[in-house]
């Protein structure tokens, strides 16, 4: 766990804006002490949810995408700590763990070019190194009986989430992914576009559902792969929001039926939400409240095992707004999952 940087009391005090007559979320969350055995601490700590960040965009770079996702964690934690603590937000059930520090990998990107095949290969090797740290941390959290809430970073980190959860539970898991893309591309070296295909081929992912796939940005070969495999299901954004041949409610039920047979992860890719700054920002996508409804629906089922929010890129917009959006997702998940 040499990449894990624990969130400290001094950081908390620096970010917390106390107000007379109010009780802030950050005043009631738990923190870990800086000792070596993370698992033992997690095992004995009276919390249900463990929040940590993966501030990196190496996976996005390795997928020829626009970097900036490394800033989402800082934007989110500043907002999250300063929302109100009340019966709805349940701060006392939360551990703010910290973040995985891949800054040394990110620094290497400055010497690499996305137009160079050799440089892309180098970046993809770095993503494989990131995978190991993410999987190891998620493994410890799930094995300790806690629910991880993971703030990315790129969608490459879905692989580590799935692998770590699968190893902790000693069985493959299912995933529902709110996304404009499948991220089920060929195994050509790790990047943000193939986390699910790698997890599936290695036996960590059992059944996979892509919710709201964009028809314009999915290749025919990917559709062929999805349509020929009973483990892989999807619906499209156009069928739900444009043609309306499927209602949003029916689409939710369709996805749940596919994944609810065993523990499943919930993946939220901010690329699927209209006008949210992300690595592949879209002018046409689900509104924020539809994403929140999706999250509330899947989080309330007992087999919901983790939440991963990724691909938000605050550098092109007011970072506070991105932090506020991701904070809504975090608290929506906790409220629904804890009910």
VOGU-3710 file (C-alpha; in Angstrom, 3 decimals, decimal comma):
1> xxxxxxxxxx> 0,000/0,000/0,000  2,905/2,353/-0,676  0,649/4,500/-2,910  -2,049/5,080/-0,293  -1,966/8,540/1,287  -4,231/8,654/4,315  -6,514/11,641/4,808  -5,388/13,357/8,003  -6,901/15,393/10,790  -4,837/18,402/9,751
11> xxxxxxxxxx> -6,188/18,203/6,175  -9,694/17,931/7,539  -9,267/21,045/9,684  -7,824/22,939/6,720  -10,776/22,122/4,443  -13,605/22,287/6,962  -15,625/25,506/7,064  -17,506/25,443/10,347  -20,538/27,657/10,900  -22,332/28,482/14,120
21> xxxxxxxxxx> -25,549/26,504/14,486  -24,576/23,981/11,832  -22,995/20,535/11,945  -20,864/19,670/8,926  -20,346/16,246/7,369  -16,605/16,445/7,944  -17,076/16,901/11,682  -18,486/13,385/11,999  -16,602/11,197/9,504  -13,952/8,726/10,683
31> xxxxxxxxxx> -10,272/8,787/9,748  -7,580/6,114/10,039  -4,459/6,413/12,121  -1,148/6,127/10,237  -0,226/2,552/11,114  0,710/-0,194/8,705  -2,166/-2,679/8,979  -4,971/-1,002/7,056  -7,090/-4,146/6,916  -7,175/-4,659/10,688
41> xxxxxxxxxx> -8,210/-1,060/11,241  -10,952/-1,340/8,643  -12,152/-4,607/10,144  -12,563/-3,120/13,603  -13,891/0,298/12,654  -17,620/0,943/13,082  -18,335/2,368/9,622  -20,204/1,039/6,592  -18,666/3,127/3,777  -15,057/3,817/2,853
51> xxxxxxxxxx> -14,438/6,742/0,511  -11,163/7,116/-1,358  -9,891/8,877/-4,452  -7,854/7,828/-7,461  -6,600/11,163/-8,821  -5,076/10,020/-12,097  -5,634/10,405/-15,822  -3,013/7,964/-17,100  -5,748/5,585/-18,289  -7,480/8,383/-20,186
61> xxxxxxxxxx> -4,189/9,426/-21,802  -3,506/5,788/-22,775  -6,905/5,748/-24,496  -6,098/8,894/-26,525  -8,540/10,893/-24,376  -8,454/14,369/-22,846  -6,726/14,415/-19,477  -8,048/16,259/-16,427  -9,766/13,498/-14,486  -6,980/13,572/-11,909
71> xxxxxxxxxx> -8,555/16,688/-10,367  -11,955/15,208/-9,470  -10,908/13,897/-6,056  -9,684/17,250/-4,734  -12,797/19,001/-6,054  -15,091/16,458/-4,417  -13,542/16,119/-0,976  -13,621/19,894/-0,450  -17,373/19,953/-1,051  -18,267/16,669/0,645
81> xxxxxxxxxx> -16,749/17,627/3,987  -18,772/20,840/4,098  -22,284/19,584/3,403  -24,639/19,352/6,365  -24,497/16,416/8,749  -28,038/15,253/9,481  -30,228/12,173/9,531  -30,149/12,049/5,718  -26,391/12,293/5,097  -25,262/9,690/7,700
91> xxxxxxxxxx> -21,696/11,022/8,111  -21,050/8,838/11,159  -21,141/5,753/8,925  -18,372/7,054/6,666  -14,597/6,690/6,682  -12,667/9,117/4,502  -9,643/6,962/3,782  -7,518/9,155/1,512  -6,233/8,693/-2,026  -3,903/6,574/-4,099
101> xxxxxxxxxx> -1,003/8,763/-5,180  -0,023/8,164/-8,805  1,536/11,580/-9,315  4,862/10,019/-10,281  3,097/8,185/-13,125  1,275/11,340/-14,207  4,545/13,246/-14,349  5,839/10,725/-16,864  3,003/11,631/-19,222  4,562/15,045/-19,846
111> xxxxxxxxxx> 7,345/13,290/-21,740  4,961/11,141/-23,785  2,980/11,874/-26,944  -0,424/10,418/-27,772  0,600/10,295/-31,439  3,463/7,910/-30,677  2,640/4,185/-30,543  5,670/3,568/-28,340  4,563/6,252/-25,892  1,025/4,893/-25,780
121> xxxxxxxxxx> 2,476/1,458/-24,998  4,477/2,999/-22,140  1,338/4,688/-20,775  -0,592/1,427/-20,927  2,095/-0,305/-18,902  1,668/2,384/-16,254  -2,065/1,682/-16,191  -1,318/-1,976/-15,417  0,699/-0,823/-12,414  -2,200/1,363/-11,268
131> xxxxxxxxxx> -4,519/-1,653/-11,570  -2,567/-3,595/-8,960  -2,810/-0,852/-6,334  -6,512/-0,225/-6,945  -7,369/-3,932/-6,796  -5,365/-4,402/-3,606  -7,054/-1,526/-1,785  -10,574/-2,484/-2,892  -9,831/-6,081/-1,866  -8,946/-4,967/1,680
141> xxxxxxxxxx> -12,041/-2,779/2,022  -14,495/-5,412/0,781  -12,821/-8,212/2,728  -13,253/-6,102/5,873  -16,997/-6,009/5,218  -17,164/-2,371/4,134  -18,575/-0,778/0,983  -16,074/1,175/-1,150  -17,029/4,508/-2,716  -14,352/5,280/-5,274
151> xxxxxxxxxx> -13,791/8,673/-6,882  -11,778/8,564/-10,112  -9,806/9,098/-12,193  -10,450/7,378/-15,463  -12,731/4,455/-16,165  -9,680/2,207/-16,414  -10,060/1,852/-12,642  -13,219/-0,234/-13,086  -10,887/-3,184/-13,653  -9,239/-2,829/-10,237
161> xxxxxxxxxx> -12,608/-2,316/-8,558  -14,000/-5,487/-10,094  -10,895/-7,587/-9,494  -10,474/-6,462/-5,880  -14,143/-7,074/-5,070  -14,152/-10,453/-6,812  -11,053/-11,646/-4,961  -12,433/-10,480/-1,603  -15,746/-12,277/-2,162  -14,009/-15,294/-3,744
171> xxxxxxxxxx> -16,337/-15,255/-6,734  -16,983/-13,259/-9,873  -19,294/-10,252/-9,630  -21,715/-8,406/-11,894  -21,612/-4,731/-12,884  -24,119/-2,139/-14,077  -22,468/0,764/-15,874  -24,167/4,133/-16,491  -22,155/5,096/-19,538  -22,223/6,420/-23,082
181> xxxxxxxxxx> -19,596/3,803/-24,010  -19,077/0,120/-23,241  -15,390/0,334/-22,301  -15,358/-3,254/-23,550  -12,796/-2,764/-26,281  -10,111/-5,246/-27,247  -7,299/-6,256/-24,910  -4,538/-4,191/-26,482  -2,834/-3,027/-23,305  -4,669/-1,401/-20,446
191> xxxxxxxxxx> -6,471/1,917/-20,805  -9,768/3,574/-19,889  -11,636/1,892/-22,737  -11,145/-1,777/-21,850  -11,422/-2,246/-18,094  -14,549/-4,371/-18,405  -13,284/-6,572/-21,237  -10,124/-7,384/-19,279  -12,131/-8,098/-16,110  -14,492/-10,352/-18,057
201> xxxxxxxxxx> -11,795/-12,302/-19,879  -9,930/-12,907/-16,608  -13,051/-14,221/-14,858  -13,605/-11,421/-12,341  -16,664/-10,026/-14,143  -19,605/-12,345/-14,722  -22,561/-10,335/-16,061  -22,303/-6,811/-17,397  -25,004/-4,277/-18,274  -24,323/-0,954/-20,027
211> xxxxxxxxxx> -27,101/1,537/-19,305  -27,738/4,309/-21,848  -25,153/3,366/-24,459  -24,817/5,992/-27,208  -25,515/4,498/-30,619  -23,316/7,010/-32,474  -20,227/6,106/-30,474  -20,407/2,321/-30,383  -18,786/0,365/-33,191  -20,587/-2,385/-35,073
221> xxxxxxxxxx> -18,017/-4,884/-33,835  -18,798/-3,952/-30,220  -22,534/-4,329/-30,865  -21,815/-7,731/-32,403  -19,858/-8,755/-29,297  -22,627/-7,619/-26,968  -25,424/-9,187/-29,009  -23,704/-12,560/-29,232  -23,012/-13,019/-25,512  -25,742/-13,644/-22,940
231> xxxxxxxxxx> -23,535/-12,247/-20,168  -23,406/-8,852/-21,859  -26,570/-6,745/-22,087  -27,303/-3,089/-22,799  -29,906/-0,512/-23,637  -29,259/2,709/-25,523  -29,723/6,356/-24,670  -31,588/6,887/-27,918  -34,102/4,122/-27,200  -34,846/5,642/-23,781
241> xxxxxxxxxx> -34,593/9,407/-24,287  -35,052/10,025/-28,024  -37,275/7,322/-29,564  -38,786/6,520/-26,144  -39,406/2,929/-27,169  -38,314/2,030/-23,630  -39,285/4,020/-20,549  -36,614/5,006/-18,056  -38,356/2,912/-15,413  -38,462/-0,154/-17,672
251> xxxxxxxxxx> -34,817/0,346/-18,590  -33,873/0,333/-14,911  -35,788/-2,901/-14,326  -34,194/-4,488/-17,389  -30,710/-3,730/-16,078  -31,447/-4,864/-12,533  -32,828/-8,177/-13,762  -29,532/-8,825/-15,503  -27,161/-8,047/-12,615  -29,041/-8,697/-9,379
261> xxxxxxxxxx> -28,363/-12,448/-9,187  -25,105/-11,825/-7,314  -23,081/-8,946/-5,819  -22,709/-6,118/-8,312  -20,755/-2,925/-8,685  -22,278/0,402/-9,741  -20,238/2,421/-12,207  -21,120/6,047/-13,036  -19,267/7,569/-15,978  -19,763/11,332/-16,102
271> xxxxxxxxxx> -19,393/11,164/-19,909  -23,026/10,014/-19,968  -24,382/13,161/-18,273  -25,197/16,128/-20,488  -22,751/19,042/-20,376  -20,713/17,701/-17,455  -17,014/18,430/-18,064  -15,410/15,041/-18,618  -12,868/13,245/-20,763  -15,544/12,852/-23,475
281> xxxxxxxxxx> -18,056/15,591/-22,676  -21,424/15,230/-24,411  -24,016/17,860/-25,436  -26,652/15,131/-25,546  -27,054/12,819/-22,600  -29,052/12,110/-19,468  -29,810/15,016/-17,186  -28,197/14,962/-13,746  -31,391/13,983/-11,952  -31,783/10,931/-14,193
291> xxxxxxxxxx> -28,283/9,858/-13,134  -29,305/10,361/-9,508  -32,456/8,281/-10,026  -30,364/5,540/-11,609  -27,999/5,560/-8,657  -30,772/5,583/-6,065  -32,475/2,648/-7,797  -29,440/0,377/-7,898  -27,947/1,396/-4,544  -30,998/0,300/-2,548
301> xxxxxxxxxx> -30,600/-3,374/-3,422  -28,677/-5,628/-1,056  -26,304/-6,885/-3,764  -24,925/-3,394/-4,460  -21,296/-3,840/-3,437  -19,402/-0,717/-4,491  -19,812/2,657/-6,191  -17,317/4,090/-8,650  -17,724/7,623/-10,072  -15,276/8,462/-12,829
311> xxxxxxxxxx> -14,227/10,547/-15,836  -15,250/13,944/-14,392  -12,751/16,606/-15,437  -13,051/19,786/-13,336  -10,214/21,698/-14,971  -12,414/23,073/-17,770  -15,173/24,349/-15,490  -15,830/25,585/-11,973  -14,304/22,786/-9,836  -16,880/23,451/-7,121
321> xxxxxxxxxx> -19,728/22,410/-9,425  -18,063/19,079/-10,210  -17,382/18,520/-6,531  -21,002/19,295/-5,741  -22,254/16,895/-8,420  -20,101/14,008/-7,217  -21,072/14,764/-3,626  -24,739/14,397/-4,569  -23,908/10,988/-6,060  -22,028/9,887/-2,938
331> xxxxxxxxx> -24,811/10,875/-0,558  -27,518/9,450/-2,850  -25,714/6,117/-2,765  -25,351/6,116/1,023  -28,974/7,120/1,612  -30,356/4,423/-0,694  -27,927/1,689/0,339  -28,433/2,305/4,035  -32,231/2,356/3,936
//
